[in-house]
Amino acid sequence: MSSKDNLIIFDTTLRDGEQSPGASMTKDEKVRIAKLLEKMQVDVIEAGFAIASVGDFEAVKAVAGAVKDSTICSLARAVPGDIERAAEALKGANSGRIHTFIATSPIHMQYKLQMEPDQVLEQAVAMVKLARNLRDDVEFSLEDGSRSEYEFQCRIIEAVIDAGASTINIPDTVGYGEPEEYGAMFKRLIDNIPNADKAIFSTHCHNDLGLAVANSLSAVMNGVRQVECTVNGLGERAGNAALEEIVMGVRTRADIFPVTTRIEPVHIVPTSRLVSSITGFPVQPNKAIVGANAFAHESGIHQDGVLKHRETYEIMSAESVGWNTNKLVLGKHSGRAAVKARFEELGISFDNQEALNEAFANFKALADKKHEIFDEDLQALVSDVTAPEIKEKYQFSDLEATSRSGVKPKASMKLSVDGTEQATEAEGDGLVDASFKAIEKIANSQAELQLYLVSAVTQGTDSLGEVTVRLEKDGVIVNGLGADTDVIVASVKAYLNALNMLEAGILKAHPQKGV
């Protein structure tokens, strides 16, 4: 094919990805991710569900104000309040889109909506018209589209296109689709709906059966020109189609796919790391494209082949997606300008000089402990600097942790609580357990520990340890982050970070669901 269609990459990490339990992001964290998605040249960024909460509204508004080169989108149910709220949040967007949806499958219409098909069609048309009066760019989704009846699909799609929808999304909401069947559904609709040429058709697939990427790419082969996906495949239940797999699939098999994207893939790995760090969802080592082992070769036969000619066992280069072989990034003698420049290359920016100064101080402190400073270290150590501005009720002062064979581990620490230093100590099944019990003697938070995750940021015994602590209390779930070359200290910092967020009520539950 001499010329190829553009495949629109619609990233919903900040909305559908955030619906993973515990993956909630603050406004500032969403802006950080959005700026890196913009740098990657993602076409559309779905920033949130503006009606879901005040926090979601403010996040959509903040992303709309911070990003200029990507279209910013807000999800809205097909009801006036949702659509008007979305439009309000998008006022500052250079390019904005309202994405409205209603369920169209028989089971959803009967049991969830308790509406007749004609009522659903009438409401969909009315809400698309309302959205179109508020923004030029309107997307309509048929929730549970893959289980909807063909005749009704045709009726409602034709009607909402006439009403002003320029993008039609038929999501596989429950991950029920099968590639051949799902792709054929799109071809049949595009071929038979009279005004199908007036809209771009889109796919949004969930991964319940592990087929999200396969279903999405099948849809592309059958006329779809927008794919909705998330970084690392993040999303509720088993997740969504992974952005990195969609992009590199199309790019690597350019001989097969009749489309191209404008994505700059070199930013894929840095974005993956940032999303993983912020959400506390680690990337499995064997994850395609962004996993630590994605370009590792253990077999001697493979190693020999790659050394002789890379393409023998690698269908893409590690560097093309953002992996680098630059071992030593910076050292203890590096200056402020060099550190700032490297942060910017990693998509990390600072709102003011004070934040940069703090990050530089953290860098110098780490450089005194660690000879080699890697990109991953830089991303981990700025977590505290770029964290949302909240009143820190609990602050770490000092820790003495002892462990000996046959003796129960003990943690003695000093914490600053509302500015007053308090001492506490406890025994536990291990040093981490003892440390957390010591903290709880003071905090008595009654929060439930849902996740404790430790990862070595880089190689070596002096590696910076990054710890994620997920706490839940009264339906609110928060992720606390802590980083230090001492894993026990990092664990304490992460636990205190989570407690401070619970105290501030900074992350709220998101009751609304989308497509």
N, C-alpha and C positions, 0 to 999 in steps of 0.2 A: 504494500500500500504506500503510495507516494506521499500522502499527507494523512496525519492522524488527528482524531478528535482530542480535545482537552478533557481529561478526567478530573472533575472537581473533587478535591479532598476536603471533606467536611469533618473536622475534628470535634468530638463530643466528650473529650476527657474531662473537661470542667463541669459537664452536666451529667451525662450518663455514667461516666467513669466515677464520678463522685457518689453515685448511688450505691457503690460497694460499701457494705457496713464497715465503718471506721475510716473510710477514705475521704471524709469531709475536709474541705480546704478553706482556709481563711481568704478574705478578699485579697490581701497582699500576695499570698501564695498563688492565687489564680492569676494575678497580674504577671507574676514572674514566669509562670508557665506559658501564658498567652504571648508574652514578648518573645519567648524562644520559639513558639509555634509560628509567630509572624516572621521571625528570622529564617525559619525553615521554608517560608512561603506557602504555608497552609492557606487554602482559599477561603474557607469559612470556619470560624471558631464559635462553637456553641458555648456561651459563657455561663449559662445557668438557666434556672427556672424562676423567673423574676417574682412570681406570685407566691413561691414556696415559703419564703421568709424575708424579713427585712435584710438579713445577711445576704441572701441570694440576690435580692434587688440591688443592693449596694455593690456586690461583686460584678454583676452584669454592667452596671453603670461605670464602675472603675475600669473594667477591661475595655469597654466602649470608648472611654476617654484616653486610654493609654496606647491602644493599637490603631494604626492608621492604614496599614497596607493589606489587612485581611478584613473580610466581612464579619461583623460580630452579630451573633444570633442569640435570641432568647426563646425558649420553649414556652408554649401557652396552650392550655386546654381550649377547646372550642366553646368558650364562654366569654362574655364581654369583659368581665373584671380581669381575667388573665391576659387577654389581648391588650387591653388598655395599659395594664401594668408593665407588660413587656415593651410596649411602645415608649412609655415614660422612661424606662431604664436605658433604652437605646437612643435617646435624644442626642447624646454627645457623640454618637458613632459616625465616623467618616462614611462608612458603608454599613447599613444595618438590615437585619432580616428578622421578621416575625415567623416563627415556626409553630403552627397550630395543628392540633390533631384531635381525632375522635375515633373510637373503636368501631370497626366495621365487620368483624366476624360474627356469625350467628350466636355463638356462645357468649361473646362479650356484650352484644346488643341486648340479648335476653336477660342475662343474669347480672351484669355489671351496670349497664346503662338503664336497663328496663325500658327500652324504647323500641318502637317499630322502625324498620328500615327507612320508611319515608320521613319519619321524624329526624332520624340521624342525617339523612341527606339534606333536609331543609335547614337544620342547624349548621351543618358544615358550610353550606353555601352562604348563609347569613354571616357567619363568623369570618370566612375568607374575605367577603366584601368589606366587613368592618376593618379587618387587618390591612386590606389593600388601601383603604382610605387613610390609614395612619402611616404606612410605609410602602414604598414602591416594590420592595422585594418580599414576597410571601411564599412560604413553603407549607404544603399541606401533607399530613401523614395519615395513612389508614392504619390505625393501631391494630395489631394482630392481622396485618394484611395478608400474610402467607396462608392464613386459614379462612380468609374471606371468600365469598362466592363470586365467581367470575362475572355474572350478570350485574350484581350490585357494584362490584369494582368498576365496571365500565360506566355505569350510571353516575356514580359519585365522582369519579375522576373527570369525566367530561363536564359535569356541572361545576366543579370547583375551578377547573381551568377557565371556563367561561366567566367565572366570578372574579378571576384575577390571580389565581395561584400560578406561579411560574416554575415551581419545582414540585414534583409529585413523588413522595417517598412511600414505598410499600415495604414496611419493615417485617422482618421475621422475628417478631417480638419475643416469642417463647423458644426460639431455636429449633423449630420443628421442620424447617425446610431441608430439602435434599437438592444438591447442586443442579442436576439435570432438570428436575421438576420446577425448581425456583427460577432458573434462567428462562425456561420455556414460558412460564407465567408472564414474565415481562415482555417477551417477544410477542406473545398473543395479544396483550393489551396494547402495546405500541402499534402493532399492525392493524388493530381493529377499532380503536377509539378515534373518531373523526378529527378531533383537534389535538391529538397527541403530539404533533409537531410543534405546538405552541408552548410546550413545557419540557423541562429536563427531568428525566426519571432518575430516581435515587434509590439506593438500597441501604438498609440499616439492619445488620444481622447480629444475633446473639449466639453464643458459643456453647449452648447446652449439650449439643451432640458433637462438639469439636469441629463444626462445619462452617463456622462464621466466615472465614476467609475464602474457603472454597465456594460457598454460596454467593458471596459478594463478587468474586471474579467471574463466576458463571453468569451473573446478572450483567456484568460489564460486556461480556461476549455476546449478550443478547440485547444490547441497545442502551443500557444504563450508563449515564455519564456523570453521576455523582455517587461517591461511596462515603458513608458515614462510619467512622471508625475511631479508635482511641489509642493513645500511646500505651504500649505494653499489653494491649488487649484488655485494659482495665474496664470493669463494669460490673453491674450487679449479677448475682448468681455466678455462672461460669465465665462471664465477661463478654466483650464485644469483639468484632473483627479488629485485628491489630493493624494500626496505621503502617508500621514499619514493614509488615509482611505484604500488605496491599501495594505499597509504593515500590518496594524492591521486586515484588513479583512481576508487576507491569514493566518495570525498568529492565530487569534481567531477561525476561522473555518478550522483548520488543518484537521478536519475529512472529509472535503469536497474537499479542494484544493489539487491537486497532486504536489504541489511545496512548497518550503520554501525559505526564503530570508536570507541574512547574516546581515541584518540591526539590529543595536542595538537600540531598540525603546526608551530607556530611554532618548535619545537625541532629541526626536521628539518635545517636548514642548519648550525647549530652542531654538531650531532652528526656530520653528514657531514664537516665540516672536522676534527673531532677524530679520527675514524677514519682519515681520509686522512693526517693528520699522524703519528699513532702507527704506522701500518702502512707508510708510505712509498709507498702506492698513490695516485697523483694522480687527481683527478676530471677526466675529459675536459671541455673547455669546452662541448661540445654535449650533455652528459649531461642527460637530463630532470630537472626539478625543481631539482637541486643544482649543475648545471654553470654556469660563469661566464656563459655566453651564453643561459641558459635564459629570461631575461626581457629580453634585449637585442634591439633592433629597428634593423636597418641600412637596410632599404628605406624610401625616402621615403614611399611609399604607406602602409606600416605605421606609420611614425612619425606621420604626419598623422592616421591613424585613431585611434591610441592617445591622442594629445593631445586629440582631440575627444570620444572616449568609450572608456575603457580596454577594455571588453568586445569591441570590434571585432576585436582581435587577441590578447587575453589571456583565457584561460578560467579563470585563477585569479590572485590577486594575489601579487606577490613577497613582500610582508610576511607573508602568511598562512603561508608555510613557513619564515620566519626571515630572509629577506633584509631588509636595512634601508637606508634612505637617509640615515642619520645619518653625515655625512662626518667631522666632528671628534668623536672620542669623548672623549679626554682630552688634556691638555697638560702642559708641564713644571711648571706651577704647581699641578697637581692634588695633593690630599692623599692620605694613606694610606687614609682611610675611603672616599673616592670610588673609588680604584683597587680596593680590596677588593670594594666593592659591584658594580663592573662585572665583575670576575672571576666573582663568584657568579652574576650574570645570564647569563654565558656557560657556566655549569655547571662552573666551575673552583673547587675548594676546596682548602684547605691543611690538612695534618694538625697543624701546630704553628705557633707564632709565628715560629720561625726560618725556616721555608719562606716564610711571607708576607713577612718582612723581605727575604729574598733576591729574591723576585719584585718587590717594590717598588723595590729597588736596581737591578734589571735595567731596570725601567720608567724610572726616573730617568736611567739611563745612555743609554737609547734616546731619551728625550725631549730630551736634550742634542744628539743627532745629527739628530733628525728632528722637524720642526715639527708634523706631524699624526700622531696615534696612532690607529690603527684597531683594530676588534675582532680582525681577523686578526693584527695585530702582537702583541696581548696573548696570543693563543693560542700564537703561535710562541715568544715569549720565555720562557714558563713551561716549555718542554720540558726545559730543564736542571734546573729546580727540582723538577719532579715526576718526574724520571727515577728509576729504582730505585737504592737506596743500594748502591753497589758501590765497591770499592777502586779508585781511579783510578790505575793504574800510570803512564799517560801524561797529562800536563797541558800545555796550551798556555801558552807564556810570551810569545813575541815572533816576529814574522814580517816579513821584508823580501823583497818579490817584485818583480823587475824584468823588463820586457818592452820590446823595441825592434825595429822592423822590420829584418829581416836578421840579427838576433842571437838566439841561442837563449835562451828565457826561463830565468830562474834564481830559485830560492827559497832564502833563507837563514833559518833559524829556530832558536829556542831552545825546548827542551822540558824539562819536569821529568819525570824517569823515576825512580819510587820515591823521590821527594824530592830527587834530585840533578839539577841543571841540566846539560843537554848541548846542544852546538851541532851543527847539521847543515846541509848544503846539497846541492843537486842541480840539474841542468838537465833540461828536459823539453820535450815538444812544445807545451806551453802552461803557464801559471802553475799551474793545478790539477795537471797531470801532474808538474811539477817539485816541487810541494809534497808530493804523495803519495810521490814517490820519495825525497825528503829524509827523510820520516818513516820509510819502510821501511829506510833505511840504519841506523837505530837499532833499529827494532822487529823487522825480518826475520821478519815474521809468517807468510809463505808463504800468506797468505789470498788468495782470488781475488775481485777486484772484479766484482760481478755487476750493479750498478746505481749510476749517478751521476745524480742528479736535482736540478736547481736550479729553484726557483720564486720569483717575486717575490710576496711576501705581499700587497702592495697596489700601488696605482698610483704612478707617479713614479720619478724616477731615484734618490731617496733612500730607496726602499722597502727594507724589511727583506728580505734574501735568506734563504730557507730551503733547506737542502741535505740531501738524504738520500743516504747511502752504504750500500750493501748489500754485506756481505762474507760469503764462505762458506769454511769450513775444516772438513775432516773431517765433512761432513754437517751441520754446525751453521751456520745462516744468521742473521745479525743485521742490524738496520737501525740505523745511527748517524744522529743528527740534530744539526744545527748551524744557528744563526741569527745573522746579523750584517748590518749595513748594507754591509759589505765582503764580497763573495761569496767571495773567496779565503780570508778568515779563517773564514767560515762553513763552507767546504769542509774546512779543516783541523780545525775543531772536530768536524764530523760524522765524519771519518775516525778521529780519536782516540776519539770516543765509541764507534764500532763496535769498535775494537781493545780498548778497556777491557771491553766486554761479552764479547768472545771470551775475553779473559784470565780473566774471572770465570766463564765458562761459564754466563752468566745465561739464555740461551735455548737450549733443547734441541730437537732434531728431534722431530716428532710422528709416530710410525710408524703409529698407529691411524687408520683411516678410518671415516667414518660413512655416513649415508644420503644 
